[in-house]
Amino acid sequence: MSRVVHFEIPADNPERAIKFYEKVFDWQIEKWDGPIEYWLIMTGEEDKPGIDGGLARRENPTTGVENTIDVKNLDASLANVKAHGGKVIRPRMAVPGVGWMAYVKDTEGNVFGLMESDSEAA
């Protein structure tokens, strides 16, 4: 079975996007020492479930990424997104038997989902 192992976030203003993701999710983002302008995103400890990704300057205005990010407290995360310049575009909704989900837009116009696991969500 195939699994997502990396994600990439396009950004018109990489510095602004880096600040947003570091503040909202406490991710560590470092400039890559490679031949292109690219930043590596570490989302957590290597021995924990999850994936890491990258951030690059947007080259095509029609491309984007949409991933779902697991959060401990959806309401607190939505407030944090708004506090750092993001927008809620689909409010909290139940995914029965899975959890609570919402869709937000970051400071660069990228859409992503936030999911709080809750097997009793209905």
Contacts in CASP RR format, 6 or more apart in sequence:
PFRMAT RR
TARGET T0000
AUTHOR 0000-0000-0000
METHOD contacts of the structure
MODEL  1
MSRVVHFEIPADNPERAIKFYEKVFDWQIEKWDGPIEYWLIMTGEEDKPG
IDGGLARRENPTTGVENTIDVKNLDASLANVKAHGGKVIRPRMAVPGVGW
MAYVKDTEGNVFGLMESDSEAA
4 51 0 8 1.000
4 67 0 8 1.000
5 51 0 8 1.000
6 51 0 8 1.000
6 52 0 8 1.000
6 53 0 8 1.000
6 54 0 8 1.000
7 41 0 8 1.000
7 51 0 8 1.000
7 53 0 8 1.000
7 54 0 8 1.000
7 65 0 8 1.000
7 67 0 8 1.000
8 53 0 8 1.000
8 54 0 8 1.000
8 55 0 8 1.000
8 56 0 8 1.000
8 65 0 8 1.000
9 17 0 8 1.000
9 21 0 8 1.000
9 41 0 8 1.000
9 53 0 8 1.000
9 54 0 8 1.000
9 55 0 8 1.000
9 56 0 8 1.000
9 64 0 8 1.000
9 65 0 8 1.000
9 106 0 8 1.000
9 108 0 8 1.000
9 110 0 8 1.000
10 55 0 8 1.000
10 56 0 8 1.000
10 57 0 8 1.000
10 58 0 8 1.000
10 59 0 8 1.000
10 60 0 8 1.000
10 63 0 8 1.000
10 64 0 8 1.000
10 65 0 8 1.000
10 108 0 8 1.000
10 110 0 8 1.000
11 17 0 8 1.000
11 18 0 8 1.000
11 55 0 8 1.000
11 56 0 8 1.000
11 57 0 8 1.000
11 58 0 8 1.000
11 108 0 8 1.000
11 110 0 8 1.000
12 57 0 8 1.000
12 58 0 8 1.000
12 108 0 8 1.000
13 107 0 8 1.000
13 108 0 8 1.000
14 37 0 8 1.000
14 39 0 8 1.000
14 55 0 8 1.000
14 56 0 8 1.000
14 57 0 8 1.000
16 107 0 8 1.000
16 108 0 8 1.000
17 55 0 8 1.000
17 106 0 8 1.000
17 107 0 8 1.000
17 108 0 8 1.000
18 29 0 8 1.000
18 39 0 8 1.000
18 55 0 8 1.000
19 84 0 8 1.000
20 84 0 8 1.000
20 85 0 8 1.000
20 86 0 8 1.000
20 106 0 8 1.000
20 107 0 8 1.000
20 108 0 8 1.000
21 27 0 8 1.000
21 29 0 8 1.000
21 41 0 8 1.000
21 55 0 8 1.000
21 106 0 8 1.000
22 28 0 8 1.000
22 29 0 8 1.000
23 80 0 8 1.000
23 84 0 8 1.000
24 77 0 8 1.000
24 80 0 8 1.000
24 81 0 8 1.000
24 84 0 8 1.000
25 43 0 8 1.000
25 69 0 8 1.000
27 41 0 8 1.000
27 42 0 8 1.000
27 43 0 8 1.000
27 44 0 8 1.000
28 41 0 8 1.000
28 42 0 8 1.000
28 44 0 8 1.000
29 39 0 8 1.000
29 40 0 8 1.000
29 41 0 8 1.000
29 42 0 8 1.000
29 55 0 8 1.000
30 39 0 8 1.000
30 40 0 8 1.000
30 42 0 8 1.000
31 38 0 8 1.000
31 39 0 8 1.000
31 40 0 8 1.000
32 38 0 8 1.000
32 39 0 8 1.000
32 40 0 8 1.000
36 56 0 8 1.000
37 56 0 8 1.000
37 57 0 8 1.000
38 54 0 8 1.000
38 55 0 8 1.000
38 56 0 8 1.000
39 54 0 8 1.000
39 55 0 8 1.000
39 56 0 8 1.000
40 52 0 8 1.000
40 53 0 8 1.000
40 54 0 8 1.000
41 52 0 8 1.000
41 53 0 8 1.000
41 54 0 8 1.000
41 55 0 8 1.000
42 52 0 8 1.000
43 50 0 8 1.000
43 51 0 8 1.000
43 52 0 8 1.000
43 53 0 8 1.000
44 50 0 8 1.000
44 52 0 8 1.000
58 64 0 8 1.000
58 108 0 8 1.000
64 110 0 8 1.000
65 110 0 8 1.000
65 112 0 8 1.000
66 110 0 8 1.000
66 111 0 8 1.000
66 112 0 8 1.000
66 113 0 8 1.000
67 112 0 8 1.000
67 113 0 8 1.000
68 101 0 8 1.000
68 112 0 8 1.000
68 113 0 8 1.000
68 114 0 8 1.000
68 115 0 8 1.000
69 112 0 8 1.000
69 113 0 8 1.000
69 114 0 8 1.000
69 115 0 8 1.000
70 115 0 8 1.000
70 116 0 8 1.000
70 117 0 8 1.000
71 77 0 8 1.000
71 114 0 8 1.000
71 115 0 8 1.000
71 116 0 8 1.000
72 116 0 8 1.000
73 116 0 8 1.000
74 92 0 8 1.000
74 100 0 8 1.000
74 101 0 8 1.000
74 102 0 8 1.000
74 114 0 8 1.000
74 115 0 8 1.000
74 116 0 8 1.000
75 92 0 8 1.000
77 114 0 8 1.000
77 116 0 8 1.000
78 88 0 8 1.000
78 91 0 8 1.000
78 92 0 8 1.000
78 102 0 8 1.000
78 104 0 8 1.000
78 114 0 8 1.000
81 87 0 8 1.000
81 88 0 8 1.000
81 104 0 8 1.000
81 106 0 8 1.000
81 114 0 8 1.000
82 88 0 8 1.000
84 107 0 8 1.000
85 107 0 8 1.000
86 104 0 8 1.000
86 105 0 8 1.000
86 106 0 8 1.000
86 107 0 8 1.000
87 104 0 8 1.000
87 105 0 8 1.000
88 102 0 8 1.000
88 103 0 8 1.000
88 104 0 8 1.000
89 103 0 8 1.000
89 104 0 8 1.000
89 105 0 8 1.000
89 111 0 8 1.000
90 102 0 8 1.000
90 103 0 8 1.000
91 102 0 8 1.000
92 100 0 8 1.000
92 101 0 8 1.000
92 102 0 8 1.000
93 100 0 8 1.000
93 101 0 8 1.000
93 102 0 8 1.000
94 100 0 8 1.000
94 101 0 8 1.000
94 121 0 8 1.000
94 122 0 8 1.000
95 101 0 8 1.000
95 115 0 8 1.000
95 121 0 8 1.000
96 121 0 8 1.000
96 122 0 8 1.000
97 118 0 8 1.000
97 119 0 8 1.000
97 120 0 8 1.000
97 121 0 8 1.000
97 122 0 8 1.000
98 115 0 8 1.000
98 117 0 8 1.000
98 118 0 8 1.000
98 119 0 8 1.000
98 121 0 8 1.000
99 115 0 8 1.000
99 116 0 8 1.000
99 117 0 8 1.000
99 118 0 8 1.000
99 119 0 8 1.000
99 121 0 8 1.000
100 115 0 8 1.000
100 116 0 8 1.000
100 118 0 8 1.000
100 121 0 8 1.000
101 113 0 8 1.000
101 114 0 8 1.000
101 115 0 8 1.000
101 116 0 8 1.000
102 113 0 8 1.000
102 114 0 8 1.000
103 111 0 8 1.000
103 112 0 8 1.000
103 113 0 8 1.000
103 114 0 8 1.000
104 111 0 8 1.000
104 112 0 8 1.000
104 113 0 8 1.000
104 114 0 8 1.000
105 111 0 8 1.000
106 112 0 8 1.000
END
